[in-house]
Amino acid sequence: SAMTQSSGIFTFPSTGFYLVRFICGARAYSGNSETSYEIFIDVTTNNSSYGTVAECHQCGSGSNSDLNVSTETLVDVTNVTNVKVRFGIDCTASNTMTLANSGANNNSVTFLRVGDT
């Protein structure tokens, strides 16, 4: 069965090891200053407190910098009630945007079950 999502929290359908991949595209309109763009994957094993298990940073400078950022991790889902994942983006400049387009896949999350736990 499929992953489920509620308020940005993703729940796994069954136990096992999952490869979790997060890819984002962004554009920085920073002039001559440098802009830092970060994406991250957080995991909880107790359905309460989250910790960052994977992250990636990329910097852009110039008037129009296109950024393509990806990160991935292997999650050991031993209990579908307690082990969950969420995703986040952080940026140092207000003039940087995460790309979104109904005709293109600028951002994606992939869950691939790779084996039993």
N, CA, C and O atoms as a MOPAC input file, in Angstrom:
PM7 MOZYME 1SCF
protein

 N      0.83600 1    -1.18800 1     0.00000 1
 C      0.00000 1     0.00000 1     0.00000 1
 C      0.87900 1     1.24800 1     0.00000 1
 O      2.10300 1     1.15000 1     0.08700 1
 N      0.26300 1     2.40500 1    -0.09700 1
 C      0.98200 1     3.66000 1    -0.29600 1
 C      1.29000 1     4.36600 1     1.02100 1
 O      0.69600 1     4.07200 1     2.05800 1
 N      2.22400 1     5.29500 1     0.95200 1
 C      2.49800 1     6.20000 1     2.05700 1
 C      1.25200 1     7.04800 1     2.30000 1
 O      0.47600 1     7.30500 1     1.37900 1
 N      1.06800 1     7.48000 1     3.54700 1
 C      0.00100 1     8.43200 1     3.84600 1
 C      0.64900 1     9.67900 1     4.44000 1
 O      1.75400 1     9.62800 1     4.98000 1
 N     -0.07200 1    10.81200 1     4.32600 1
 C      0.46100 1    12.08800 1     4.78500 1
 C     -0.63100 1    12.87500 1     5.48200 1
 O     -1.76800 1    12.92800 1     5.01100 1
 N     -0.28400 1    13.48300 1     6.60200 1
 C     -1.19800 1    14.36300 1     7.31600 1
 C     -0.39000 1    15.51500 1     7.90400 1
 O      0.52900 1    15.29500 1     8.69300 1
 N     -0.73300 1    16.74200 1     7.51800 1
 C     -0.04400 1    17.95400 1     8.00100 1
 C      1.46600 1    17.88500 1     7.79000 1
 O      2.23500 1    18.36400 1     8.62400 1
 N      1.88900 1    17.29300 1     6.68400 1
 C      3.31600 1    17.22200 1     6.36200 1
 C      4.07000 1    16.09200 1     7.01700 1
 O      5.28100 1    15.97200 1     6.83200 1
 N      3.38500 1    15.25900 1     7.77800 1
 C      4.00300 1    14.09500 1     8.41900 1
 C      3.63300 1    12.86100 1     7.60000 1
 O      2.45600 1    12.59500 1     7.35700 1
 N      4.66100 1    12.10600 1     7.17500 1
 C      4.44400 1    10.92800 1     6.33700 1
 C      4.53200 1     9.66100 1     7.18100 1
 O      5.44800 1     9.49300 1     7.98600 1
 N      3.54900 1     8.76700 1     6.97800 1
 C      3.47200 1     7.49400 1     7.68500 1
 C      3.72400 1     6.35300 1     6.70300 1
 O      3.19600 1     6.34500 1     5.59100 1
 N      4.52800 1     5.40500 1     7.12800 1
 C      4.88700 1     4.27200 1     6.28800 1
 C      3.78800 1     3.21200 1     6.32900 1
 O      3.14900 1     3.02400 1     7.36500 1
 N      3.56000 1     2.51300 1     5.20600 1
 C      2.48300 1     1.51100 1     5.15500 1
 C      2.82900 1     0.18900 1     5.82200 1
 O      1.93800 1    -0.54500 1     6.25100 1
 N      4.11800 1    -0.11800 1     5.91200 1
 C      4.54200 1    -1.38300 1     6.51600 1
 C      5.96700 1    -1.24300 1     7.02600 1
 O      6.68000 1    -0.31300 1     6.65000 1
 N      6.37500 1    -2.16300 1     7.87500 1
 C      7.74400 1    -2.13500 1     8.38700 1
 C      8.72000 1    -2.49500 1     7.26900 1
 O      8.33500 1    -3.04800 1     6.23900 1
 N      9.98300 1    -2.17000 1     7.49700 1
 C     11.03100 1    -2.47100 1     6.53200 1
 C     12.02600 1    -1.32800 1     6.43600 1
 O     11.88200 1    -0.30200 1     7.10200 1
 N     13.03600 1    -1.51900 1     5.59900 1
 C     13.99800 1    -0.46200 1     5.30900 1
 C     13.51000 1     0.30600 1     4.09500 1
 O     13.15900 1    -0.29200 1     3.07800 1
 N     13.48600 1     1.63900 1     4.19600 1
 C     13.03300 1     2.50900 1     3.10900 1
 C     14.12800 1     3.49900 1     2.73900 1
 O     14.72600 1     4.13900 1     3.60400 1
 N     14.37900 1     3.61400 1     1.44700 1
 C     15.21000 1     4.69600 1     0.93600 1
 C     14.28900 1     5.89200 1     0.75300 1
 O     13.29500 1     5.81400 1     0.03000 1
 N     14.62200 1     7.00300 1     1.41000 1
 C     13.81500 1     8.21600 1     1.34700 1
 C     14.66300 1     9.29400 1     0.67300 1
 O     15.75000 1     9.62400 1     1.14900 1
 N     14.16700 1     9.83700 1    -0.42800 1
 C     14.90600 1    10.84400 1    -1.21700 1
 C     14.06100 1    12.10900 1    -1.33600 1
 O     12.85600 1    12.04300 1    -1.57800 1
 N     14.71300 1    13.26800 1    -1.16100 1
 C     14.06400 1    14.57600 1    -1.24200 1
 C     14.85200 1    15.44100 1    -2.21800 1
 O     16.05100 1    15.65400 1    -2.03600 1
 N     14.18000 1    15.93800 1    -3.25000 1
 C     14.82000 1    16.75900 1    -4.28800 1
 C     14.04800 1    18.06600 1    -4.41900 1
 O     12.81900 1    18.06600 1    -4.48600 1
 N     14.77700 1    19.18300 1    -4.45500 1
 C     14.14500 1    20.50700 1    -4.59600 1
 C     14.90900 1    21.35600 1    -5.60600 1
 O     16.13500 1    21.30200 1    -5.70300 1
 N     14.14800 1    22.13000 1    -6.34000 1
 C     14.71300 1    23.14300 1    -7.20800 1
 C     14.37600 1    24.51500 1    -6.65300 1
 O     13.28800 1    24.71600 1    -6.11300 1
 N     15.29900 1    25.46000 1    -6.78000 1
 C     15.07300 1    26.81100 1    -6.25200 1
 C     15.74300 1    27.82100 1    -7.17700 1
 O     16.61400 1    27.48000 1    -7.97600 1
 N     15.31600 1    29.05700 1    -7.04700 1
 C     15.93000 1    30.16400 1    -7.77900 1
 C     16.20700 1    31.28700 1    -6.80000 1
 O     15.31900 1    31.72100 1    -6.06500 1
 N     17.44900 1    31.75300 1    -6.79600 1
 C     17.86300 1    32.84100 1    -5.90900 1
 C     17.99400 1    34.12300 1    -6.71300 1
 O     18.72400 1    34.17500 1    -7.70200 1
 N     17.28900 1    35.14600 1    -6.28700 1
 C     17.39500 1    36.49300 1    -6.86800 1
 C     18.15300 1    37.35100 1    -5.86200 1
 O     17.57500 1    38.22500 1    -5.21600 1
 N     19.43300 1    37.09600 1    -5.74000 1
 C     20.18900 1    37.67900 1    -4.63100 1
 C     21.08600 1    38.83400 1    -5.02300 1
 O     21.85300 1    39.31400 1    -4.18800 1
 N     21.02100 1    39.29600 1    -6.25400 1
 C     21.95300 1    40.35300 1    -6.65700 1
 C     23.36500 1    39.83100 1    -6.61200 1
 O     23.66000 1    38.78900 1    -7.19800 1
 N     24.23700 1    40.53000 1    -5.93200 1
 C     25.63000 1    40.09300 1    -5.82600 1
 C     25.93300 1    39.38900 1    -4.51500 1
 O     27.07500 1    38.99800 1    -4.27400 1
 N     24.91800 1    39.21900 1    -3.65600 1
 C     25.16300 1    38.54700 1    -2.38400 1
 C     24.94700 1    37.04100 1    -2.53000 1
 O     24.29800 1    36.57200 1    -3.46500 1
 N     25.50800 1    36.30700 1    -1.58400 1
 C     25.39700 1    34.85200 1    -1.61500 1
 C     24.16100 1    34.40400 1    -0.84600 1
 O     23.84100 1    34.96300 1     0.20200 1
 N     23.47700 1    33.40700 1    -1.36000 1
 C     22.28300 1    32.86200 1    -0.73800 1
 C     22.49600 1    31.38500 1    -0.43800 1
 O     22.94100 1    30.62800 1    -1.30000 1
 N     22.18000 1    30.98100 1     0.77900 1
 C     22.28700 1    29.58500 1     1.16300 1
 C     20.89200 1    28.96600 1     1.18500 1
 O     19.95700 1    29.55100 1     1.73200 1
 N     20.75600 1    27.79200 1     0.59400 1
 C     19.48300 1    27.07200 1     0.51300 1
 C     19.72100 1    25.67800 1     1.06700 1
 O     20.66900 1    25.00500 1     0.66100 1
 N     18.87600 1    25.23800 1     1.98600 1
 C     19.06300 1    23.95800 1     2.65300 1
 C     17.76000 1    23.16700 1     2.64100 1
 O     16.68200 1    23.72200 1     2.85400 1
 N     17.87400 1    21.86600 1     2.38800 1
 C     16.73900 1    20.95700 1     2.55400 1
 C     17.15100 1    19.89000 1     3.56000 1
 O     18.33300 1    19.58200 1     3.70800 1
 N     16.15200 1    19.32700 1     4.25200 1
 C     16.48600 1    18.31000 1     5.24100 1
 C     15.34000 1    17.31700 1     5.40500 1
 O     14.18100 1    17.60600 1     5.10400 1
 N     15.71300 1    16.13600 1     5.89700 1
 C     14.77500 1    15.06800 1     6.21400 1
 C     14.85900 1    14.82600 1     7.71900 1
 O     15.93800 1    14.58500 1     8.26100 1
 N     13.70500 1    14.89500 1     8.38600 1
 C     13.61700 1    14.61500 1     9.81800 1
 C     12.86900 1    13.30100 1    10.02800 1
 O     11.92600 1    12.98900 1     9.30300 1
 N     13.30400 1    12.53500 1    11.03300 1
 C     12.66900 1    11.26200 1    11.35500 1
 C     12.37000 1    11.21700 1    12.84900 1
 O     13.15700 1    11.69800 1    13.66300 1
 N     11.23200 1    10.63800 1    13.20000 1
 C     10.92900 1    10.31600 1    14.59200 1
 C     10.81700 1     8.80100 1    14.73100 1
 O     10.33600 1     8.11600 1    13.82800 1
 N     11.26600 1     8.29400 1    15.86900 1
 C     11.11300 1     6.86200 1    16.16000 1
 C     10.16000 1     6.64600 1    17.33100 1
 O      9.90100 1     5.51000 1    17.72800 1
 N      9.62900 1     7.77000 1    17.89500 1
 C      8.69900 1     7.66800 1    19.02300 1
 C      7.40800 1     8.45300 1    18.77700 1
 O      6.65100 1     8.70500 1    19.71500 1
 N      7.15000 1     8.84400 1    17.51600 1
 C      5.96500 1     9.60200 1    17.12200 1
 C      5.85100 1    10.92400 1    17.87800 1
 O      4.75000 1    11.42200 1    18.11200 1
 N      7.01300 1    11.49300 1    18.26100 1
 C      6.98700 1    12.73000 1    19.03300 1
 C      8.15100 1    13.64000 1    18.66300 1
 O      7.95100 1    14.65800 1    17.99900 1
 N      9.35300 1    13.29300 1    19.07800 1
 C     10.51600 1    14.15000 1    18.83600 1
 C     11.21400 1    13.74800 1    17.53900 1
 O     11.44900 1    12.56800 1    17.27900 1
 N     11.54100 1    14.76700 1    16.72800 1
 C     12.17700 1    14.55400 1    15.42900 1
 C     13.64000 1    14.95800 1    15.47900 1
 O     14.02300 1    15.87600 1    16.20300 1
 N     14.44000 1    14.26500 1    14.70600 1
 C     15.83800 1    14.62500 1    14.52300 1
 C     16.16500 1    14.63500 1    13.04600 1
 O     15.62500 1    13.83900 1    12.27700 1
 N     17.04900 1    15.53500 1    12.64700 1
 C     17.47300 1    15.60800 1    11.24600 1
 C     18.44100 1    14.47800 1    10.96700 1
 O     19.45000 1    14.33600 1    11.65900 1
 N     18.14000 1    13.66300 1     9.94600 1
 C     18.99400 1    12.52800 1     9.59600 1
 C     19.68800 1    12.71200 1     8.25900 1
 O     20.62600 1    11.98000 1     7.94400 1
 N     19.24000 1    13.68400 1     7.46600 1
 C     19.88500 1    13.95900 1     6.17900 1
 C     19.63200 1    15.41400 1     5.82700 1
 O     18.54200 1    15.93900 1     6.05500 1
 N     20.65100 1    16.06500 1     5.26600 1
 C     20.49800 1    17.45300 1     4.83900 1
 C     21.48400 1    17.76500 1     3.72100 1
 O     22.50300 1    17.09400 1     3.55300 1
 N     21.15000 1    18.79300 1     2.97100 1
 C     22.03000 1    19.23500 1     1.89600 1
 C     21.93300 1    20.75100 1     1.78400 1
 O     20.84500 1    21.32100 1     1.87200 1
 N     23.07800 1    21.39700 1     1.58900 1
 C     23.14700 1    22.84300 1     1.45000 1
 C     23.68700 1    23.17200 1     0.06600 1
 O     24.52600 1    22.45400 1    -0.47800 1
 N     23.19700 1    24.25800 1    -0.48400 1
 C     23.76800 1    24.77300 1    -1.72200 1
 C     23.70400 1    26.29100 1    -1.66600 1
 O     22.74900 1    26.86400 1    -1.14200 1
 N     24.72300 1    26.93500 1    -2.20900 1
 C     24.78000 1    28.39500 1    -2.21800 1
 C     24.69200 1    28.90100 1    -3.64500 1
 O     25.18100 1    28.26900 1    -4.58100 1
 N     24.06100 1    30.05200 1    -3.78800 1
 C     23.96900 1    30.71000 1    -5.08200 1
 C     24.36700 1    32.15800 1    -4.93800 1
 O     24.17100 1    32.76200 1    -3.88400 1
 N     24.92100 1    32.71300 1    -5.98600 1
 C     25.23900 1    34.13700 1    -5.99300 1
 C     25.03100 1    34.65200 1    -7.40000 1
 O     25.02000 1    33.88300 1    -8.36100 1
 N     24.86800 1    35.94900 1    -7.51500 1
 C     24.55900 1    36.53800 1    -8.80800 1
 C     23.09500 1    36.88800 1    -8.88400 1
 O     22.35500 1    36.65500 1    -7.92900 1
 N     22.66700 1    37.42900 1    -9.97600 1
 C     21.29400 1    37.92300 1   -10.05200 1
 C     20.26000 1    36.81000 1   -10.17900 1
 O     19.16000 1    36.95100 1    -9.64600 1
 N     20.56600 1    35.72100 1   -10.85400 1
 C     19.63900 1    34.59400 1   -10.98200 1
 C     20.41300 1    33.28900 1   -10.87300 1
 O     21.02600 1    32.84700 1   -11.84400 1
 N     20.38800 1    32.67800 1    -9.71100 1
 C     21.07600 1    31.40900 1    -9.50000 1
 C     20.04800 1    30.29900 1    -9.40100 1
 O     19.16000 1    30.34700 1    -8.55000 1
 N     20.16100 1    29.30200 1   -10.26200 1
 C     19.30200 1    28.12400 1   -10.17400 1
 C     19.98900 1    27.09600 1    -9.29500 1
 O     21.15800 1    26.76700 1    -9.49800 1
 N     19.25200 1    26.59300 1    -8.31700 1
 C     19.78700 1    25.63200 1    -7.37000 1
 C     19.01000 1    24.32500 1    -7.48700 1
 O     17.78200 1    24.33300 1    -7.57700 1
 N     19.71600 1    23.21900 1    -7.48500 1
 C     19.09900 1    21.89200 1    -7.47700 1
 C     19.72800 1    21.11800 1    -6.33300 1
 O     20.91700 1    20.80100 1    -6.36100 1
 N     18.92000 1    20.81700 1    -5.32900 1
 C     19.42200 1    20.25100 1    -4.09000 1
 C     18.74100 1    18.90200 1    -3.86000 1
 O     17.53600 1    18.76700 1    -4.07300 1
 N     19.51300 1    17.90800 1    -3.42600 1
 C     18.92300 1    16.60800 1    -3.12000 1
 C     19.62100 1    15.98800 1    -1.91800 1
 O     20.80600 1    16.21800 1    -1.67600 1
 N     18.86900 1    15.21000 1    -1.18300 1
 C     19.42000 1    14.45600 1    -0.06500 1
 C     18.60700 1    13.17800 1     0.09400 1
 O     17.45700 1    13.10600 1    -0.34100 1
 N     19.20800 1    12.17600 1     0.71600 1
 C     18.51200 1    10.91100 1     0.91600 1
 C     19.04200 1    10.21800 1     2.14800 1
 O     20.13500 1    10.51300 1     2.63300 1
 N     18.24500 1     9.28900 1     2.64400 1
 C     18.62900 1     8.52100 1     3.81800 1
 C     17.93000 1     7.16800 1     3.79500 1
 O     16.94800 1     6.97900 1     3.07700 1
 N     18.42900 1     6.25600 1     4.56400 1
 C     17.80500 1     4.95100 1     4.74600 1
 C     17.12400 1     4.95500 1     6.10900 1
 O     17.77000 1     5.21700 1     7.12300 1
 N     15.81600 1     4.66700 1     6.14200 1
 C     15.04200 1     4.67500 1     7.37800 1
 C     14.63900 1     3.24500 1     7.71700 1
 O     14.07100 1     2.53300 1     6.89000 1
 N     14.94200 1     2.84000 1     8.94200 1
 C     14.56700 1     1.51600 1     9.43600 1
 C     13.21900 1     1.64800 1    10.14600 1
 O     13.15900 1     2.10200 1    11.28900 1
 N     12.15900 1     1.25600 1     9.48000 1
 C     10.81000 1     1.36900 1    10.02400 1
 C     10.49200 1     0.07300 1    10.77100 1
 O     10.09600 1    -0.92800 1    10.17400 1
 N     10.67600 1     0.11900 1    12.08300 1
 C     10.41600 1    -1.05000 1    12.92300 1
 C      8.99900 1    -1.04600 1    13.48000 1
 O      8.50800 1    -2.07000 1    13.95300 1
 N      8.33600 1     0.12400 1    13.41900 1
 C      6.98200 1     0.27000 1    13.94900 1
 C      6.30500 1     1.39300 1    13.16400 1
 O      6.76500 1     2.53300 1    13.21200 1
 N      5.22400 1     1.09500 1    12.44600 1
 C      4.58500 1     2.10000 1    11.57700 1
 C      3.84200 1     3.17400 1    12.36900 1
 O      3.53600 1     4.23500 1    11.82300 1
 N      3.55200 1     2.92300 1    13.62400 1
 C      2.90000 1     3.93300 1    14.46200 1
 C      3.89400 1     4.97600 1    14.94800 1
 O      3.54700 1     6.15100 1    15.07100 1
 N      5.11200 1     4.56500 1    15.22300 1
 C      6.10000 1     5.46100 1    15.83100 1
 C      7.10800 1     6.05500 1    14.87100 1
 O      7.56900 1     7.17300 1    15.10500 1
 N      7.47500 1     5.36500 1    13.80100 1
 C      8.49900 1     5.85700 1    12.87900 1
 C      7.82300 1     6.62800 1    11.75200 1
 O      7.05200 1     6.06700 1    10.97400 1
 N      8.12400 1     7.92400 1    11.67500 1
 C      7.53500 1     8.79700 1    10.65800 1
 C      8.59300 1     9.75300 1    10.14300 1
 O      9.66600 1     9.88500 1    10.73100 1
 N      8.28300 1    10.41500 1     9.04400 1
 C      9.25200 1    11.30100 1     8.42100 1
 C      8.56500 1    12.60500 1     8.00800 1
 O      7.37800 1    12.62400 1     7.68400 1
 N      9.34200 1    13.69800 1     8.02800 1
 C      8.88100 1    14.98700 1     7.51800 1
 C     10.04600 1    15.65400 1     6.80300 1
 O     11.20000 1    15.25300 1     6.96000 1
 N      9.73100 1    16.67600 1     6.01600 1
 C     10.72000 1    17.33400 1     5.17100 1
 C     10.70800 1    18.83300 1     5.44200 1
 O      9.68100 1    19.39700 1     5.81900 1
 N     11.86000 1    19.47300 1     5.24600 1
 C     11.91700 1    20.90900 1     5.47900 1
 C     12.87400 1    21.61300 1     4.54200 1
 O     13.75500 1    21.00600 1     3.93400 1
 N     12.66800 1    22.92000 1     4.44600 1
 C     13.49900 1    23.80700 1     3.62300 1
 C     13.84900 1    25.01500 1     4.47500 1
 O     13.00700 1    25.53600 1     5.20600 1
 N     15.10400 1    25.45900 1     4.37600 1
 C     15.53600 1    26.67100 1     5.06600 1
 C     16.35800 1    27.49600 1     4.08900 1
 O     17.12600 1    26.95000 1     3.29700 1
 N     16.19600 1    28.79200 1     4.14800 1
 C     16.88300 1    29.67600 1     3.22100 1
 C     17.31600 1    30.93400 1     3.96200 1
 O     16.60700 1    31.41000 1     4.84900 1
 N     18.48400 1    31.47600 1     3.59900 1
 C     19.01000 1    32.64900 1     4.28800 1
 C     18.53500 1    33.96400 1     3.68300 1
 O     18.82100 1    35.02200 1     4.24200 1
 N     17.83500 1    33.93500 1     2.58200 1
 C     17.42100 1    35.18200 1     1.93100 1
 C     15.93700 1    35.14200 1     1.59700 1
 O     15.40800 1    34.10300 1     1.20300 1
 N     15.27900 1    36.26800 1     1.75500 1
 C     13.85200 1    36.33900 1     1.45300 1
 C     13.58500 1    36.36600 1    -0.04800 1
 O     12.44900 1    36.15800 1    -0.47300 1
 N     14.59400 1    36.61500 1    -0.84000 1
 C     14.40000 1    36.69100 1    -2.28900 1
 C     14.82300 1    35.40100 1    -2.99300 1
 O     15.28900 1    35.43400 1    -4.13200 1
 N     14.66100 1    34.27700 1    -2.31700 1
 C     14.89400 1    32.96200 1    -2.90900 1
 C     13.59300 1    32.17800 1    -2.84800 1
 O     12.92100 1    32.16300 1    -1.81600 1
 N     13.23900 1    31.53000 1    -3.94600 1
 C     11.97200 1    30.79500 1    -3.97000 1
 C     12.19900 1    29.34500 1    -4.35800 1
 O     13.06900 1    29.02100 1    -5.16600 1
 N     11.38600 1    28.47900 1    -3.75400 1
 C     11.34400 1    27.08700 1    -4.15200 1
 C     10.47500 1    27.00900 1    -5.39700 1
 O      9.37000 1    27.55000 1    -5.41800 1
 N     10.95900 1    26.35100 1    -6.41800 1
 C     10.24700 1    26.28900 1    -7.68800 1
 C      9.06200 1    25.33500 1    -7.60300 1
 O      9.12900 1    24.28700 1    -6.96000 1
 N      7.99300 1    25.71800 1    -8.25700 1
 C      6.80200 1    24.87400 1    -8.34800 1
 C      6.15300 1    25.12600 1    -9.69800 1
 O      6.02200 1    26.27100 1   -10.13100 1
 N      5.75000 1    24.05300 1   -10.35700 1
 C      5.19500 1    24.17700 1   -11.68900 1
 C      4.30700 1    22.96300 1   -11.93400 1
 O      4.73400 1    21.82500 1   -11.73800 1
 N      3.09300 1    23.20500 1   -12.35500 1
 C      2.19000 1    22.08000 1   -12.59300 1
 C      2.60900 1    21.24400 1   -13.80600 1
 O      2.16500 1    20.10600 1   -13.95500 1
 N      3.45500 1    21.79800 1   -14.66500 1
 C      3.87800 1    21.07700 1   -15.85800 1
 C      5.25200 1    20.44100 1   -15.74800 1
 O      5.71800 1    19.80500 1   -16.69400 1
 N      5.91600 1    20.60600 1   -14.58800 1
 C      7.26300 1    20.05100 1   -14.43100 1
 C      7.43800 1    19.55000 1   -13.00500 1
 O      6.77500 1    20.03300 1   -12.08700 1
 N      8.32000 1    18.59300 1   -12.82000 1
 C      8.59000 1    18.02700 1   -11.50800 1
 C      9.79200 1    18.73800 1   -10.89500 1
 O     10.90400 1    18.21000 1   -10.90400 1
 N      9.56600 1    19.94100 1   -10.36100 1
 C     10.65400 1    20.70200 1    -9.74300 1
 C     11.04700 1    20.16300 1    -8.37600 1
 O     12.19900 1    20.29500 1    -7.96200 1
 N     10.10600 1    19.56400 1    -7.68300 1
 C     10.33700 1    19.05200 1    -6.33100 1
 C      9.73300 1    17.65900 1    -6.22500 1
 O      8.68400 1    17.37800 1    -6.80400 1
 N     10.40100 1    16.80000 1    -5.48700 1
 C      9.83800 1    15.45900 1    -5.34500 1
 C     10.34500 1    14.78600 1    -4.08200 1
 O     11.40400 1    15.11600 1    -3.55000 1
 N      9.55300 1    13.83700 1    -3.62800 1
 C      9.91800 1    12.95900 1    -2.53000 1
 C      9.69500 1    11.54000 1    -3.03400 1
 O      8.66100 1    11.24200 1    -3.63200 1
 N     10.66600 1    10.66900 1    -2.79200 1
 C     10.56600 1     9.27700 1    -3.21300 1
 C     10.73600 1     8.38400 1    -1.98900 1
 O     11.63500 1     8.58200 1    -1.17200 1
 N      9.84600 1     7.39500 1    -1.88400 1
 C      9.93600 1     6.37200 1    -0.84900 1
 C     10.07500 1     5.03200 1    -1.55700 1
 O      9.21200 1     4.66100 1    -2.35400 1
 N     11.14300 1     4.30900 1    -1.27800 1
 C     11.37000 1     3.01900 1    -1.90800 1
 C     11.67800 1     1.98600 1    -0.81900 1
 O     12.69800 1     2.07200 1    -0.13600 1
 N     10.79700 1     1.02900 1    -0.67500 1
 C     11.04600 1    -0.03900 1     0.29400 1
 C     12.08900 1    -0.98200 1    -0.28100 1
 O     11.89200 1    -1.54500 1    -1.35700 1
 N     13.20900 1    -1.15900 1     0.43800 1
 C     14.31500 1    -1.93500 1    -0.10800 1
 C     14.52000 1    -3.28300 1     0.58800 1
 O     15.32200 1    -4.10000 1     0.13500 1
 N     13.79500 1    -3.51600 1     1.69100 1
 C     13.93800 1    -4.81800 1     2.32800 1
 C     13.26300 1    -4.87700 1     3.67800 1
 O     12.73500 1    -3.88400 1     4.17800 1
 N     13.29300 1    -6.06600 1     4.25800 1
 C     12.69600 1    -6.27900 1     5.57300 1
 C     13.61600 1    -5.74200 1     6.66400 1
 O     14.83500 1    -5.67100 1     6.50000 1
 N     13.00300 1    -5.37100 1     7.77000 1
 C     13.77700 1    -4.87600 1     8.90200 1
 C     14.23600 1    -6.03200 1     9.77100 1
 O     14.90700 1    -5.81700 1    10.78100 1

